Amino acid sequence: MKNIIIYTDGACRGNGQENALGGYGIILMYKNNKKEIKKAFPDTTNNKMELSAVIDALEMLKEPCNVEVYSDSAYVVNAINQNWIDNWIKKGWKTAKKEPVKNKELWLRLIEMLSYHNVKFIKVKGHSDNEYNNRCDQLANEAMDEYTGE
């Protein structure tokens, strides 16, 4: 299997408010090849953007791969590495507070990708000295700027 490195970052302007604008940045790396992707979305949240970036990146891979996903999103990384998803499923898609899990449809897509690829999630510190995480943040902001014509 191919070894792929993915960096992702999601962003949202007006998170939690009506008409929030979101975007994400993705960097896919295979051997000496690097591909950058950016996309903006209306009416979204930061968590949806973080999650969508990972899902969309994994869906771009045309065959099963060994993948390292680097993200600054504790929401995404902890859901996998701390088995939150398994607990949500066992509890009928309810959180520890017995509330419905948000973004269930996205989590289901991610679970599908995790059954296809061998994925390791690695948490990186956001807005610090990680070159690729910073570039993904820049791509997400560029996507939002282009969407609004700024």
C-alpha positions in Angstrom: 0.0 0.0 0.0 1.1 3.6 -0.7 2.1 5.7 2.3 0.3 9.1 2.2 0.6 12.1 4.5 -2.3 14.4 4.8 -2.5 17.8 6.6 -5.8 19.4 7.1 -7.3 22.5 8.7 -10.8 23.9 8.8 -11.9 27.4 9.6 -15.2 29.3 10.0 -16.0 33.0 10.1 -19.0 33.6 12.3 -18.9 30.1 13.8 -22.2 29.3 15.5 -24.0 32.2 13.8 -26.4 32.3 10.9 -24.7 32.7 7.5 -21.3 31.5 8.9 -18.8 31.0 6.1 -16.3 28.1 6.4 -13.4 26.7 4.5 -10.7 24.1 4.6 -7.3 23.5 3.4 -5.7 20.2 2.6 -2.2 19.1 1.7 -1.8 15.6 0.3 1.7 14.2 0.1 3.0 11.1 -1.6 6.7 10.6 -2.1 7.9 13.8 -3.7 4.5 14.9 -4.9 2.4 17.5 -3.0 -1.2 18.6 -3.9 -3.0 21.5 -2.2 -6.8 21.8 -2.1 -9.0 24.5 -0.7 -12.7 24.9 -0.6 -15.3 27.2 1.0 -18.8 26.4 2.2 -21.7 28.6 3.3 -23.8 28.0 6.4 -21.4 25.8 8.3 -19.4 25.4 11.5 -15.7 25.1 12.4 -16.2 21.4 13.4 -17.9 20.6 10.1 -15.0 22.1 8.3 -12.3 20.3 10.3 -14.2 17.0 9.8 -15.0 17.6 6.1 -11.4 18.4 5.3 -10.3 14.9 6.6 -13.1 13.1 4.9 -12.7 14.8 1.6 -8.9 14.2 1.7 -9.4 10.5 2.3 -12.0 10.2 -0.4 -9.6 11.6 -2.9 -7.4 8.6 -2.5 -8.2 6.1 -5.3 -7.0 3.0 -3.6 -6.5 1.7 0.0 -3.5 3.5 1.6 -1.5 3.8 4.8 -2.3 7.3 5.8 -1.0 9.7 8.5 -3.5 12.5 9.0 -2.2 15.6 10.8 -4.8 17.9 12.2 -5.0 20.6 14.9 -8.6 19.7 15.6 -8.9 18.0 19.0 -12.5 17.3 18.0 -11.5 15.1 15.1 -8.3 13.6 16.5 -9.7 12.8 20.0 -12.9 11.2 18.5 -10.6 8.6 16.9 -7.7 8.3 19.2 -9.8 8.4 22.4 -12.5 6.1 21.0 -15.3 8.7 21.2 -16.9 7.3 18.1 -17.0 3.7 19.5 -18.7 5.1 22.6 -21.2 7.2 20.6 -22.1 4.1 18.5 -22.6 2.0 21.7 -24.8 4.7 23.1 -27.0 5.0 20.0 -25.1 8.1 18.7 -25.5 9.9 22.0 -22.8 11.9 23.8 -21.7 11.3 27.4 -24.3 14.0 28.3 -26.9 11.8 26.5 -27.3 14.4 23.7 -27.4 13.5 20.0 -23.9 13.5 18.4 -23.5 16.5 16.1 -22.4 15.9 12.5 -23.4 12.2 12.6 -23.6 12.1 8.8 -20.0 13.2 8.5 -18.8 10.8 11.2 -20.5 8.0 9.3 -18.6 9.0 6.1 -15.3 9.1 8.1 -16.0 5.6 9.6 -16.4 4.4 6.0 -13.1 5.8 5.0 -11.4 4.3 8.1 -12.6 0.9 7.0 -11.0 1.5 3.6 -7.7 3.0 4.5 -5.3 2.3 7.4 -5.3 5.7 9.1 -3.3 7.1 11.9 -4.4 10.5 13.4 -1.7 12.9 14.8 -2.6 16.0 16.7 -0.5 19.1 15.8 -0.6 22.4 17.6 -2.5 25.0 15.5 -1.2 28.4 14.6 2.4 27.6 15.7 5.5 26.5 13.9 4.1 23.6 11.8 4.7 24.6 8.2 2.0 22.4 6.7 -0.7 23.2 9.3 0.0 26.9 8.8 -0.3 26.4 5.0 -3.6 24.6 5.4 -4.9 27.4 7.5 -3.8 29.9 4.8 -5.6 27.8 2.2 -8.8 27.7 4.2 -8.7 31.5 4.5 -7.9 31.9 0.9 -10.9 29.8 0.0 -13.2 31.9 2.1 -11.8 35.1 0.7 -12.3 33.9 -2.8 -15.9 32.8 -2.0 -16.8 36.3 -0.8 -14.8 38.0 -3.6 -12.3 39.7 -1.2 
